[in-house]
């Protein structure tokens, strides 16, 4: 069987972006202060998902600020 998807999981305390072209992503704030995902506040312990919708997503920026983010995405 030929596997198409490539799941990637990272943990970061910095800023960056998921480059355009991912199929699915989830962000969880694992730290103790707020973080920003796509310009929206993500409180400690909260998670935000970008589910598979049949098309690839545009780039999504994130800033862990003084927190930590666990990011899972599929190419």
C-alpha positions in Angstrom: 0.0 0.0 0.0 1.3 3.4 -0.9 1.0 5.9 2.0 0.1 9.4 0.9 -0.1 11.4 4.1 3.0 12.4 6.1 2.0 13.3 9.8 4.4 15.5 11.6 4.4 16.5 15.3 6.5 19.3 16.8 6.6 21.2 20.1 7.8 24.8 20.0 8.2 27.8 22.3 8.9 30.1 19.3 7.1 31.6 16.4 6.7 30.6 12.8 4.1 29.3 10.4 2.8 26.1 8.9 3.5 26.6 5.2 0.7 26.5 2.7 -0.2 23.0 1.5 -1.0 21.1 4.7 -4.2 18.9 4.8 -4.9 18.9 8.5 -3.5 20.6 11.6 -4.1 20.9 15.3 -2.5 23.2 17.8 -2.5 22.8 21.6 -1.2 25.3 24.1 0.7 23.2 26.5 2.2 26.1 28.4 0.9 28.4 31.1 0.4 31.7 29.2 -1.6 32.6 26.1 -0.3 31.9 22.6 -1.5 33.1 19.2 -2.6 30.9 16.3 -3.6 32.6 13.1 -4.0 35.8 15.0 -6.4 34.3 17.6 -5.6 33.9 21.3 -5.2 30.3 22.4 -5.4 30.0 26.2 -3.4 27.5 28.3 -4.8 24.0 27.8 -6.9 25.0 24.8 -6.6 23.3 21.4 -7.6 24.5 17.9 -8.0 22.3 14.8 -8.0 22.8 11.1 -9.7 19.6 9.9 -9.4 17.9 6.5 -11.7 19.8 4.1 -10.8 18.2 0.8 -8.4 21.0 -0.2 -5.0 22.2 1.2 -4.8 25.1 3.6 -3.0 28.4 3.2 -0.2 29.3 5.6 -1.1 29.6 9.3 1.1 31.7 11.5 1.7 31.0 15.2 3.4 32.6 18.1 4.0 30.7 21.3 4.8 34.0 23.1 6.0 32.9 26.5 4.1 29.5 26.3 4.6 26.3 24.4 2.6 24.8 21.5 2.3 21.2 20.4 1.5 21.1 16.7 0.4 18.1 14.7 -0.1 18.5 10.9 -0.4 16.3 7.8 1.1 17.0 4.4 
